[in-house]
Amino acid sequence: MACVFAFSSPVLADPGTLSPQLPAPDLAVSLAQWQQVQLTRDQTLRRQIDTLQGLRNYQNQVRAKWRQILGPWPARTPLNARCTGRLQRETYTVEKILLESQPGFFVTVNLYLPSNRTGTVPVVLSPIGHAPLGKAHHTHDNYQARFITLAKSGYAVCVWDPLGQGEREPYGERTGNHHTVQGYQCMPSARHFCLYFIWDGIRCLDYLETRPEIDRERIACAGCSGGGALTQYLTALDDRITVAAPTSWIAESIHLTGDRGLHTESWFPGMCDPYGPGTAQLLACIAPRPLLILGNDHDPEFPPASMARVAEETAALYGRLGCAHRLQYISVDSPHGFWPPARAHLYRFLEHHLAGLPVPDPEPPVKTETAADLFCAPGGQVHNLPGSKTVFDLNREALQQLAEQRATRRKQLSSADYFQFIRNGVLQSARLTAHSFRRSDWQPQLRVTVRQAARYADGCCAYLPGFSTTLRLHHNPSSRHLAVVIADDWSVGHARSSALAQTGLNVLHLAADHASDRREIMSGSLRIGRWALLLRNAGRAAQALPAFQGCSLVALGEGLNAARAAQFAAISEPGQYHAVIALRGLADLRSLGHGVAQFHSHQMQPGALRWFDADDLAAALAPLPQWIGDTRNARLQAHDQTTLRRRYRWATTRYQSGPLQLSAGQTESQPLAGWIKQHVPSGGK
């Protein structure tokens, strides 16, 4: 283990005698490098595929991993589809349909049908992007022009409003970007926000199968931007789709991770992991079906260079399978969107692969409809329908089911089985096993630079391969306790560490590195999990230093994420820490979904409530000495003592009369130090 630190009691060693400290890389760079490592591992798997059976095996792995992220599929309940109106035009009709993809969850659908048809017709499933008018969008790249042109040429077209657009404005203007609001509210629950989008599309396919006009063997899916994403997702998961044309969307997963405009429904943890739900992996799930990748030469969000690299990689797979002719990549001279040049390529691709009728080139002009003429719901909003539910409503139901499951586990599992369940949940939800490496190849490292005339040292900690952070180490030679401190905010952690050092404790203060929520989730290196590994590995490295060998370790986290990270560190590696202190943490993860217009970024663990709430984490640590103080609700308001005790009733039961301290209000460092010295034997004995 490469750890360099030296002390001469009672003052620190001269800095000139120590090795230079390690550089602390930018976390965004480290995350991108980590993604590239993971992507390379997956590329190795994909580049070995040269048979259909090998392809199926790979696809099964990707789909299974992605469905675990998305959460449990809803039940296929009755669609209760009904036509609320019909527009009769000269060569086509537009049916206005309401269906329920889940009970009370209404989807507004326009079904375009050619009038002069004989027998069944091919259908183009048309998920759409983030245009405010939804399926009625008729300006700029003009969605309606594509639907009408296809209907005039003998195709059926099924288009529906996505969540947040058209007739499915969920919560009102006060929520602002409702994709972000809904996406964050879904994060702690069992279902990823994207599952609602995907399930709507799958149920539209189910509905089309009930229509005698539709040829089930000729189903295409073509959408732009957010609709391009859903085109990719639906086709990757549902083999009923025979042709796919994602437009203005395809880009490398690492590029998407850095896209600030990417909506939460596309934030999948570990996109670049082997079998992860990244761009290249999901396109491999579409193979060997015909695939048209359409892009735009002047699209900074989904640039042609990135799209071309993905297309080249996917084309190589198609080539190895002997079906290179089924894939096309075309970038047209236009900005972002499904403009006429891109539509012309779509028409030709559909004609070739669906045996559809030719579409005139250039595309003939069409007369579009007003949004009101295409309305399916009263007043053009599904919330006007009796019994209509939102994502918020369905998510609350899911949260209630998860709460009931947690209550059942508390009653039925033995103490040992309960701990193992919570530990497994911590490892999975925080992706603590994602950073896999052989300890024989790498060990955590500390490098410190001692300041003269001071009893502390600054330095750097390499806590994972490719990841490091800065630290401050306070040394008190007479103490046999070492508090390892991490806080969401460096200044808060610095104040806490300095105050604890004043009481006579050794303190290792670690900087809590972080990037944007989007980047951390999509990279698969979740903040709380990474901080837990930082606490584990830095504590292990510190104990290897001569000055701290045999010291008892205390994990102290302060802040919404850091408090949980301290608990995770102790749960994930039992026996390393001799006490846990969690300050200013969130006492009720379920509360993150309680406010209809409530936006938060406190939950960096998608799906955590499948396994535990805050009370379960505290209970799992019993009988380890634990102090939980100054807890907060989802609005960051402090709890009083009565509320705090109610929130941790189960943990109190598990501890009985053991060393569980619950304290409301500001937590002073002097009592903390006294509690540590009382409950943690010196030297961990």
C-alpha positions as a printed Julia matrix, in Angstrom:
685×3 Matrix{Float64}:
   0.0     0.0     0.0
   1.5     3.31   -1.07
   0.75    5.62    1.85
   3.2     8.31    2.86
   2.86   10.06    6.21
   5.3    10.62    9.03
   4.97   12.18   12.46
   7.37   13.28   15.08
   5.45   13.77   18.27
   4.14   16.21   19.27
   4.61   18.22   16.02
   4.29   17.13   12.41
   7.25   16.21   10.27
   8.99   18.69    8.01
   7.15   18.86    4.66
  10.36   18.49    2.73
  10.7    14.89    3.91
   7.42   13.79    2.33
   6.55   12.77   -1.2
   4.65   15.31   -3.32
   0.9    15.02   -3.14
  -1.1    13.39   -5.91
  -2.9    15.64   -8.4
  -6.66   15.73   -7.9
  -8.27   15.34  -11.35
 -11.47   17.09  -12.34
 -14.36   14.77  -11.45
 -16.1    15.29  -14.8
 -12.93   14.1   -16.51
 -12.64   11.12  -14.16
 -16.26   10.16  -14.81
 -15.77   10.37  -18.59
 -12.64    8.25  -18.34
 -14.53    5.74  -16.2
 -17.3     5.61  -18.8
 -14.75    4.99  -21.54
 -13.29    2.08  -19.59
 -16.76    0.59  -19.19
 -17.67    1.22  -22.82
 -14.51   -0.5   -23.99
 -15.51   -3.56  -21.99
 -18.9    -3.57  -23.66
 -17.4    -2.98  -27.12
 -15.3    -6.1   -26.61
 -18.49   -8.08  -26.01
 -20.32   -6.63  -29.03
 -17.39   -7.06  -31.39
 -17.41  -10.77  -30.68
 -20.99  -11.13  -31.99
 -21.07  -12.77  -35.42
 -24.11  -15.06  -35.21
 -27.79  -14.52  -34.55
 -27.58  -16.69  -31.45
 -24.69  -14.63  -30.12
 -26.73  -11.51  -30.84
 -29.76  -12.89  -28.98
 -27.64  -13.74  -25.95
 -26.25  -10.2   -25.86
 -29.69   -8.63  -26.35
 -31.16  -10.68  -23.51
 -28.45   -9.38  -21.16
 -28.96   -5.74  -22.18
 -32.74   -5.94  -21.92
 -32.61   -7.65  -18.53
 -30.23   -5.04  -17.13
 -32.24   -2.17  -18.54
 -35.54   -3.53  -17.28
 -34.03   -3.81  -13.82
 -33.24   -0.08  -14.03
 -36.68    0.79  -15.42
 -38.47   -1.15  -12.7
 -41.33   -3.64  -12.79
 -43.55   -3.57  -15.87
 -47.11   -2.4   -15.12
 -49.91   -4.91  -15.59
 -51.56   -5.11  -19.01
 -54.88   -3.74  -17.83
 -57.86   -3.05  -20.15
 -57.12   -0.22  -22.58
 -60.74    1.02  -22.5
 -60.08    2.61  -25.88
 -62.74    4.83  -27.34
 -62.97    7.12  -30.34
 -64.05   10.62  -29.35
 -64.2    12.05  -32.86
 -63.15   11.66  -36.47
 -61.84   14.04  -39.13
 -62.8    12.98  -42.63
 -60.46   14.32  -45.29
 -60.39   13.6   -49.02
 -57.91   10.7   -48.99
 -57.53    9.9   -45.29
 -59.23   10.08  -41.92
 -57.96   11.01  -38.47
 -59.49    9.19  -35.53
 -59.27   10.86  -32.13
 -58.79    8.13  -29.55
 -58.5     7.95  -25.79
 -56.95    4.87  -24.2
 -55.66    4.02  -20.73
 -52.12    2.67  -20.69
 -52.66    2.18  -16.94
 -55.95    2.54  -15.07
 -56.87    6.23  -15.18
 -53.69    7.13  -17.08
 -55.08    8.51  -20.33
 -53.14    8.61  -23.59
 -54.37   10.92  -26.35
 -53.91    9.27  -29.75
 -54.46   10.39  -33.33
 -54.72    7.47  -35.75
 -54.33    8.46  -39.41
 -55.83    5.94  -41.85
 -55.77    5.99  -45.66
 -59.32    6.06  -47.08
 -58.91    4.02  -50.25
 -57.3     0.95  -48.77
 -57.72   -2.67  -49.73
 -56.69   -5.22  -47.15
 -54.36   -4.38  -44.29
 -51.92   -1.48  -44.37
 -48.48   -0.88  -42.83
 -48.4     1.41  -39.81
 -45.83    3.96  -38.67
 -45.71    4.34  -34.9
 -44.72    7.97  -34.37
 -43.49    8.97  -30.91
 -42.76   12.68  -30.8
 -40.37   15.04  -29.1
 -40.75   18.03  -26.85
 -42.89   20.29  -29.04
 -45.41   22.07  -26.78
 -48.35   21.23  -29.07
 -47.42   17.57  -29.11
 -49.02   15.58  -31.89
 -50.5    18.8   -33.34
 -47.08   20.4   -34.0
 -47.33   22.07  -37.43
 -44.55   24.68  -37.67
 -40.84   24.48  -38.5
 -40.19   20.74  -38.94
 -43.98   20.18  -38.97
 -44.89   16.78  -37.53
 -48.33   16.88  -39.12
 -46.85   17.12  -42.62
 -45.16   13.75  -42.13
 -48.3    12.1   -40.74
 -50.55   13.41  -43.5
 -48.09   12.58  -46.3
 -47.76    9.01  -45.07
 -51.54    8.61  -44.72
 -52.04    9.88  -48.27
 -49.49    7.31  -49.43
 -51.28    4.32  -47.93
 -49.77    4.11  -44.45
 -51.55    4.2   -41.12
 -49.88    6.53  -38.62
 -50.28    6.26  -34.85
 -49.15    9.33  -32.91
 -49.76   10.18  -29.27
 -48.94   13.03  -26.9
 -45.97   12.3   -24.64
 -46.06   13.24  -20.98
 -45.91   17.01  -20.63
 -46.9    17.95  -24.18
 -50.14   18.54  -26.03
 -53.13   17.27  -24.09
 -51.04   15.77  -21.28
 -49.85   18.83  -19.37
 -49.67   17.17  -15.96
 -49.48   19.64  -13.11
 -49.93   23.15  -14.43
 -47.52   25.87  -15.44
 -46.31   26.44  -11.89
 -44.13   23.33  -12.1
 -42.03   24.7   -14.97
 -40.19   21.88  -16.71
 -42.47   19.05  -15.75
 -40.15   16.42  -17.23
 -37.59   17.4   -14.6
 -40.16   17.59  -11.8
 -41.69   14.21  -12.62
 -38.32   12.61  -13.3
 -36.89   13.56   -9.92
 -40.05   12.53   -8.1
 -39.78    9.06   -9.66
 -36.1     8.56   -8.82
 -36.42    6.96   -5.37
 -39.35    4.77   -6.36
 -39.51    1.41   -8.1
 -40.24    2.88  -11.54
 -37.92    5.04  -13.6
 -39.71    7.98  -15.23
 -38.89    6.58  -18.68
 -40.99    3.51  -18.0
 -44.14    5.64  -18.24
 -43.1     6.82  -21.72
 -42.18    3.32  -22.88
 -45.33    1.74  -21.49
 -47.52    4.28  -23.3
 -45.83    3.25  -26.57
 -46.18   -0.46  -25.85
 -49.88   -0.05  -25.08
 -50.34    1.89  -28.34
 -48.86   -1.16  -30.06
 -51.32   -3.34  -28.14
 -54.14   -1.14  -29.36
 -52.98   -1.34  -32.98
 -53.15   -5.12  -32.75
 -56.9    -4.8   -32.12
 -57.41   -2.88  -35.34
 -58.26   -5.08  -38.36
 -56.85   -2.5   -40.78
 -53.28   -2.88  -39.47
 -50.75   -5.32  -40.88
 -48.99   -6.7   -37.8
 -46.01   -7.8   -39.89
 -45.33   -4.26  -41.13
 -44.91   -1.96  -38.14
 -42.38    0.85  -38.32
 -41.35    3.32  -35.62
 -40.02    6.77  -36.51
 -39.61    9.78  -34.23
 -37.44   12.86  -33.84
 -35.39   14.16  -30.88
 -37.24   12.94  -27.77
 -39.33   10.91  -30.19
 -36.08    9.55  -31.65
 -35.09    8.42  -28.17
 -38.43    6.69  -27.7
 -38.11    5.13  -31.17
 -34.83    3.61  -30.07
 -36.2     2.5   -26.7
 -39.41    0.94  -28.01
 -37.72   -0.9   -30.86
 -34.97   -2.2   -28.59
 -37.58   -3.69  -26.24
 -40.46   -4.74  -28.49
 -39.85   -7.12  -31.39
 -43.26   -6.34  -32.89
 -41.63   -3.28  -34.47
 -40.05   -4.4   -37.73
 -38.4    -1.16  -38.95
 -36.9     1.72  -36.95
 -35.88    5.26  -37.89
 -34.6     7.25  -34.87
 -33.98   10.84  -35.97
 -32.03   13.73  -34.43
 -31.15   11.65  -31.4
 -28.41    9.07  -31.87
 -25.12   10.05  -30.2
 -22.45    8.34  -28.16
 -23.41    7.63  -24.56
 -20.49    9.67  -23.25
 -21.69   12.61  -25.34
 -25.27   12.23  -24.07
 -23.96   12.22  -20.5
 -22.6    15.71  -21.04
 -25.77   17.01  -22.73
 -27.23   19.64  -20.41
 -30.52   19.64  -22.31
 -31.13   15.93  -21.88
 -34.37   15.22  -20.05
 -34.57   12.99  -16.99
 -36.41   10.2   -18.81
 -33.11    9.46  -20.57
 -30.92    9.42  -17.45
 -30.01    5.74  -17.09
 -27.36    4.69  -14.56
 -24.35    2.97  -16.09
 -25.16    3.58  -19.75
 -21.64    2.6   -20.79
 -21.43   -0.49  -18.6
 -21.17   -3.91  -20.22
 -24.78   -4.68  -21.23
 -25.78   -1.19  -20.07
 -28.66    0.76  -21.68
 -26.4     3.0   -23.77
 -26.78    4.08  -27.37
 -24.69    1.38  -29.03
 -26.07   -1.35  -26.76
 -29.71   -0.45  -27.49
 -29.06   -0.2   -31.22
 -27.61   -3.71  -31.01
 -30.97   -4.75  -29.54
 -32.64   -3.51  -32.74
 -30.41   -5.63  -35.0
 -30.89   -7.33  -37.4
 -34.1    -5.41  -38.19
 -33.93   -2.59  -40.76
 -32.55    0.57  -39.12
 -32.34    4.08  -40.54
 -30.28    6.53  -38.46
 -31.12   10.08  -39.49
 -29.15   13.11  -38.36
 -28.63   16.78  -39.13
 -25.44   18.46  -40.29
 -26.12   21.5   -38.1
 -27.2    19.93  -34.82
 -24.89   20.88  -31.92
 -26.8    18.74  -29.42
 -26.53   15.54  -31.48
 -23.54   16.32  -33.71
 -22.99   14.35  -36.92
 -19.47   13.28  -35.93
 -20.73   11.51  -32.8
 -23.68   10.04  -34.67
 -21.38    8.78  -37.43
 -19.18    6.95  -34.94
 -22.19    5.17  -33.45
 -23.5     4.34  -36.93
 -20.12    2.95  -37.97
 -19.96    0.72  -34.89
 -23.52   -0.51  -35.48
 -22.9    -1.03  -39.2
 -19.95   -3.28  -38.34
 -22.29   -5.43  -36.24
 -24.83   -5.63  -39.07
 -22.0    -6.55  -41.41
 -20.81   -9.41  -39.23
 -24.4   -10.71  -39.19
 -24.59  -10.59  -42.98
 -27.27   -7.89  -43.16
 -25.33   -4.7   -43.82
 -27.95   -3.7   -46.41
 -30.53   -3.23  -43.65
 -28.75   -0.29  -42.02
 -28.46    3.23  -43.36
 -26.97    6.35  -41.81
 -27.77    9.69  -43.41
 -27.1    13.21  -42.18
 -29.0    15.95  -44.0
 -28.22   19.63  -44.51
 -30.51   21.02  -41.83
 -30.66   22.01  -38.16
 -32.07   19.74  -35.43
 -35.45   18.31  -36.4
 -37.39   16.15  -38.85
 -37.15   18.53  -41.82
 -38.25   17.69  -45.43
 -34.83   16.33  -46.54
 -34.87   13.84  -43.64
 -38.51   12.96  -44.27
 -37.7    12.15  -47.9
 -35.13    9.58  -46.77
 -37.65    8.11  -44.32
 -40.24    7.68  -47.07
 -37.8     5.86  -49.33
 -36.63    3.61  -46.49
 -40.2     2.67  -45.59
 -41.06    2.01  -49.23
 -38.1    -0.37  -49.51
 -38.47   -2.26  -46.23
 -42.24   -2.21  -45.69
 -43.2    -2.63  -49.34
 -45.22    0.53  -48.99
 -46.34    2.89  -51.71
 -43.89    5.47  -53.07
 -44.12    9.02  -51.7
 -43.72   11.89  -54.16
 -40.42   13.78  -54.02
 -40.43   16.59  -53.17
 -43.04   16.15  -50.5
 -46.35   17.7   -51.65
 -47.78   20.53  -49.55
 -50.45   19.55  -47.05
 -53.15   21.33  -45.11
 -52.59   20.84  -41.38
 -55.16   20.85  -38.59
 -55.48   23.16  -35.62
 -54.57   21.73  -32.24
 -58.21   22.0   -31.15
 -59.4    19.98  -34.16
 -57.1    17.13  -33.06
 -58.16   17.18  -29.39
 -59.16   13.82  -27.96
 -59.99   14.96  -24.41
 -62.54   17.57  -23.26
 -60.97   21.01  -23.46
 -57.78   19.48  -24.83
 -56.48   18.19  -21.48
 -56.72   14.72  -19.97
 -56.99   16.2   -16.47
 -60.55   17.19  -17.45
 -61.5    13.51  -17.61
 -63.13   11.94  -14.51
 -60.68    9.72  -12.65
 -57.69   10.97  -14.62
 -54.33   10.21  -12.98
 -50.91   11.78  -13.36
 -47.41   10.35  -12.96
 -47.5    11.9    -9.5
 -50.6     9.87   -8.61
 -49.19    6.61   -9.95
 -45.86    7.24   -8.29
 -47.56    7.82   -4.95
 -49.31    4.47   -5.37
 -45.97    2.82   -6.12
 -44.39    4.46   -3.07
 -47.22    3.16   -0.88
 -46.72   -0.39   -2.19
 -42.99   -0.16   -1.45
 -43.73    1.1     2.08
 -45.99   -1.9     2.68
 -43.27   -4.25    1.43
 -40.74   -2.67    3.78
 -43.13   -3.03    6.71
 -43.63   -6.71    5.88
 -39.88   -7.36    5.72
 -39.38   -5.75    9.11
 -41.87   -8.18   10.61
 -40.86  -11.35    8.82
 -37.08  -11.33    8.34
 -34.68  -12.48   10.99
 -32.13   -9.97   12.23
 -29.37  -11.49   10.11
 -31.53  -11.78    6.99
 -32.79   -8.23    7.44
 -29.23   -6.87    7.6
 -28.23   -8.84    4.51
 -31.25   -7.55    2.6
 -30.47   -3.93    3.48
 -26.79   -4.43    2.71
 -27.63   -5.91   -0.67
 -29.92   -2.95   -1.34
 -27.14   -0.51   -0.42
 -24.67   -2.27   -2.71
 -27.11   -2.33   -5.64
 -28.81    1.05   -5.32
 -25.58    2.95   -4.74
 -23.75    0.83   -7.34
 -20.98    0.1    -4.86
 -20.0    -2.96   -6.85
 -19.77   -1.07  -10.14
 -16.18    0.02   -9.53
 -14.8    -3.5    -9.67
 -11.04   -3.91   -9.44
  -8.57   -6.38   -8.02
  -7.03   -5.13   -4.81
  -3.87   -6.97   -5.77
  -3.58   -4.5    -8.65
  -4.52   -1.34   -6.75
  -4.66   -0.06   -3.2
  -6.05    3.23   -1.85
  -3.39    5.9    -1.49
  -2.83    8.95    0.7
  -0.38   11.73   -0.05
  -0.03   14.61    2.39
   1.94   17.79    2.62
   2.54   18.86    6.21
   2.19   22.51    7.12
   4.86   23.84    9.48
   3.79   25.14   12.88
   0.39   23.51   12.51
  -1.12   20.26   13.68
  -2.78   19.42   10.38
  -1.73   18.36    6.9
  -3.25   18.89    3.46
  -3.07   16.25    0.81
  -4.77   14.03   -1.68
  -6.51   10.66   -1.49
  -6.71    8.3    -4.45
  -9.71    6.27   -3.4
 -10.6     4.44   -6.63
  -8.65    3.83   -9.83
  -8.87    7.12  -11.69
 -10.59    9.01   -8.85
  -9.01   11.15   -6.16
  -9.93   14.02   -3.89
  -8.27   16.46   -1.52
  -8.12   15.98    2.23
  -7.12   17.6     5.51
  -5.7    15.49    8.33
  -5.68   16.69   11.95
  -3.34   14.76   14.23
  -3.63   14.52   17.99
  -0.93   12.05   19.13
  -2.68   11.24   22.41
  -5.93   10.12   20.74
  -6.7     6.55   19.66
  -9.84    7.58   17.75
  -9.91    8.7    14.11
 -13.04   10.45   12.86
 -13.32   10.26    9.07
 -15.47   13.21    8.05
 -17.26   13.95    4.79
 -19.8    16.71    4.2
 -21.83   17.87    1.22
 -20.21   21.27    1.64
 -16.44   21.62    2.23
 -16.8    24.63    4.54
 -19.29   22.74    6.75
 -16.95   19.76    6.89
 -13.96   21.98    7.6
 -15.74   23.65   10.53
 -16.85   20.28   11.92
 -13.39   18.72   11.51
 -11.62   21.65   13.13
 -14.04   21.64   16.06
 -13.62   17.88   16.61
  -9.85   18.25   16.41
 -10.07   20.89   19.14
 -11.61   18.25   21.4
  -8.53   16.06   21.02
  -9.64   13.63   18.28
  -7.73   12.65   15.18
  -9.75   13.79   12.18
  -9.46   12.97    8.48
 -11.59   15.42    6.49
 -12.32   14.32    2.92
 -13.5    16.65    0.18
 -16.82   15.45   -1.23
 -16.23   15.54   -4.97
 -19.36   15.94   -7.1
 -20.54   16.78  -10.59
 -24.02   17.4   -11.98
 -26.8    14.97  -11.06
 -27.16   14.03  -14.72
 -23.49   13.23  -15.23
 -23.15   11.18  -12.07
 -26.3     9.14  -12.65
 -25.58    8.42  -16.31
 -21.94    7.58  -15.65
 -23.1     4.96  -13.16
 -20.81    6.3   -10.44
 -23.47    7.56   -8.06
 -22.43   10.26   -5.62
 -23.49    8.54   -2.4
 -21.93    5.26   -3.45
 -18.69    6.9    -4.51
 -18.49    8.8    -1.22
 -19.12    5.58    0.69
 -16.2     3.99   -1.16
 -14.15    7.1    -0.4
 -14.89    6.71    3.32
 -14.1     3.0     3.23
 -10.87    3.23    1.26
  -9.54    6.41    2.87
 -10.23    4.97    6.33
  -8.4     1.79    5.39
  -5.45    3.76    4.01
  -5.28    5.97    7.1
  -5.23    2.99    9.44
  -2.19    1.71    7.57
  -0.22    4.8     8.56
   2.01    4.23   11.59
   0.46    7.15   13.47
  -3.06    5.72   13.22
  -2.6     1.97   13.35
  -5.04    0.52   15.85
  -7.19    3.65   16.01
 -10.95    3.21   16.2
 -12.66    4.58   13.08
 -15.77    6.76   13.26
 -17.62    7.65   10.02
 -19.2    11.1    10.16
 -21.31   12.42    7.29
 -22.96   15.82    7.31
 -25.48   16.77    4.67
 -28.26   15.14    2.68
 -25.9    12.9     0.73
 -22.93   12.66    3.11
 -25.04   11.48    6.07
 -26.27    8.52    4.05
 -22.8     7.86    2.62
 -21.46    7.4     6.16
 -24.17    4.84    6.89
 -23.51    3.1     3.57
 -19.81    2.82    4.3
 -20.49    1.03    7.59
 -23.25   -1.19    6.2
 -21.37   -2.22    3.08
 -18.21   -3.25    4.93
 -19.22   -4.46    8.41
 -16.54   -4.25   11.05
 -14.48   -1.46    9.53
 -16.16    1.42   11.37
 -16.76    1.41   15.1
 -19.44    4.13   15.09
 -21.48    6.19   12.62
 -22.61    9.8    12.9
 -25.18   11.05   10.37
 -26.01   14.79   10.57
 -28.42   16.94    8.57
 -29.59   13.95    6.54
 -32.97   13.25    4.98
 -35.11   11.3     7.45
 -37.76   10.15    4.98
 -36.83    9.3     1.38
 -40.45    8.56    0.59
 -41.29   12.22    1.23
 -39.46   13.16   -1.96
 -42.59   12.15   -3.87
 -45.11   13.87   -1.6
 -45.39   17.32   -3.22
 -47.08   17.59   -6.61
 -45.01   20.62   -7.66
 -42.02   19.79   -5.49
 -38.68   19.74   -7.26
 -35.67   18.32   -5.5
 -32.23   16.99   -6.29
 -31.64   15.33   -2.92
 -32.08   11.79   -4.22
 -29.14   10.51   -6.2
 -30.15    6.86   -5.93
 -32.71    5.78   -8.48
 -34.86    3.01   -7.03
 -33.52    3.18   -3.47
 -36.96    2.72   -1.9
 -37.19   -0.76   -3.41
 -34.92   -1.77   -0.54
 -34.94    0.78    2.28
 -35.94    4.12    3.69
 -33.82    6.15    6.11
 -35.25    4.29    9.12
 -34.12    0.96    7.62
 -30.56    2.2     7.18
 -30.38    3.28   10.8
 -31.95    0.02   11.98
 -29.58   -2.13    9.91
 -26.59   -0.7    11.77
 -27.77   -1.95   15.18
 -26.03   -2.48   17.57
 -23.21   -0.3    16.17
 -23.07    3.03   18.08
 -24.9     5.6    15.95
 -25.77    9.28   16.31
 -28.44   10.75   14.03
 -28.88   14.48   14.41
 -30.53   17.55   12.9
 -32.48   15.59   10.26
 -34.43   17.3     7.48
 -37.59   16.78    5.47
 -37.84   16.99    1.69
 -38.19   20.79    1.93
 -34.97   20.91    3.96
 -36.81   21.94    7.12
 -35.4    20.66   10.41
 -37.39   18.11   12.41
 -38.3    18.58   16.05
 -37.5    15.84   18.57
 -40.97   14.3    18.46
 -40.97   14.02   14.67
 -37.41   12.69   14.69
 -38.32    9.89   17.09
 -41.38    9.03   15.02
 -39.29    8.86   11.85
 -36.85    6.44   13.49
 -39.31    4.31   15.44
 -38.15    1.08   13.79
 -34.47    1.86   14.4
 -35.25    2.61   18.04
 -36.95   -0.78   18.31
 -33.94   -2.52   16.8
 -31.55   -0.76   19.18
 -33.82   -1.14   22.21
 -31.65    0.43   24.93
 -28.49    0.39   22.78
 -26.24    3.27   21.68
 -28.6     5.09   19.3
 -28.6     8.85   19.85
 -31.35   10.91   18.18
 -30.98   14.67   18.51
 -32.97   17.49   17.0
 -31.51   20.92   16.37
 -27.94   21.97   15.77
 -25.37   19.37   16.79
 -22.39   20.68   18.72
 -19.0    19.02   18.34
 -18.1    18.83   22.04
 -20.99   16.47   22.89
 -20.21   14.45   19.75
 -16.63   13.95   20.88
 -17.8    13.0    24.36
 -20.24   10.5    22.91
 -17.48    8.97   20.73
 -15.16    8.57   23.72
 -17.98    7.05   25.77
 -19.28    4.53   23.25
 -16.24    3.71   21.11
 -13.43    1.88   22.91
 -10.03    3.43   22.4
  -8.17    1.57   19.68
 -11.33   -0.25   18.58
 -10.89   -3.0    21.15
